[in-house]
Amino acid sequence: MSDIQSSPEAAAAARFARDVAGHELTVLREDGLYRHLRFETPGMRGAYAFELITWPYNLVVKTGWAFHFDIDATSDMFDLFRNTAFSGEINPHYWSEKVRAGRDEVEGFSEDLFEQQVKQHVVEAIRNGDAPRGIGAEVTRDIFEWGEIDNEVSARRTLDDFRFKDWTFGETWEWNFQDFKPGFLHSCRAIRHGIDLWDAAKAASAPSQREAGAL
């Protein structure tokens, strides 16, 4: 069985970093908290491009997916995302609570989470001496190679139907296979990356203390 400690999230984050490494900021509108910013790599014809649109208490991110965030307590939504995650990192659990539009795309069935939980359960059963010899190969074949696990209903049915030398997974109805969807996590990374580029551009354009003193 493959390494259950592998991290699809880390791989996706690394892929995102590569895809946006050449991004440049274009200001389509800037009027206080009213902003329309586009981020893309020159010459890439819009590949991996995204936009951030803000107005007081609101932010929309457009990445191919679209999510609208709002919170009554924070007029500048850039502050919300700055103050709830370190630079370069995201906080999808907290940020998902602020989604007004696009909620159907926030969470869904995760094959990665399903695979992780199934493999963890099998490993623990082997360690405890509860599973018969050969269980790992049987699970790999019957569930991950032959099983229908592309949606939650069929994945749970596959678990319920599994039998090997009288061994079963037992009661699995409490297992949670819901996780953040890739599109939402991608959009969260885009927001954090866009704000970092915006902050860097503002810092670069601000006069130095010496120049400011000479004015």
Long-range contacts (C-beta under 8 A, 24 or more apart in sequence): 1-119, 1-122, 1-123, 1-136, 1-139, 1-140, 2-119, 4-116, 4-119, 4-120, 4-123, 8-112, 9-185, 12-182, 12-185, 12-186, 13-189, 16-186, 16-189, 16-190, 16-193, 19-47, 19-48, 20-48, 20-190, 20-193, 23-48, 23-49, 23-193, 23-197, 24-197, 25-194, 25-197, 25-198, 25-201, 33-75, 33-76, 37-194, 37-198, 39-190, 39-193, 39-194, 39-197, 50-187, 50-190, 50-194, 52-190, 52-191, 52-194, 52-195, 52-198, 54-78, 59-191, 61-187, 61-190, 61-191, 61-194, 63-183, 63-186, 63-187, 63-190, 64-183, 65-102, 65-105, 65-183, 65-184, 65-186, 65-187, 66-101, 66-102, 67-99, 67-101, 67-102, 67-105, 67-106, 67-184, 67-187, 68-99, 68-100, 68-101, 68-102, 69-95, 69-98, 69-99, 69-100, 70-98, 70-100, 71-98, 78-195, 78-198, 81-191, 81-192, 81-195, 82-195, 82-199, 85-192, 87-192, 87-196, 88-192, 88-193, 88-196, 89-192, 90-185, 90-188, 90-189, 90-191, 90-192, 91-188, 92-180, 92-184, 92-185, 92-188, 95-188, 95-191, 96-180, 96-184, 102-184, 105-181, 105-183, 105-184, 106-180, 106-181, 106-184, 107-178, 107-179, 107-180, 107-181, 107-184, 108-178, 108-179, 108-181, 109-151, 109-152, 109-155, 109-177, 109-178, 110-177, 110-178, 110-179, 111-149, 111-150, 111-155, 112-179, 113-176, 113-177, 113-178, 113-179, 114-149, 114-155, 114-177, 115-144, 115-149, 117-175, 117-177, 118-143, 118-159, 118-169, 121-169, 125-167, 130-167, 131-167, 132-164, 132-165, 132-167, 134-164, 135-164, 135-167, 138-164, 139-164, 152-177
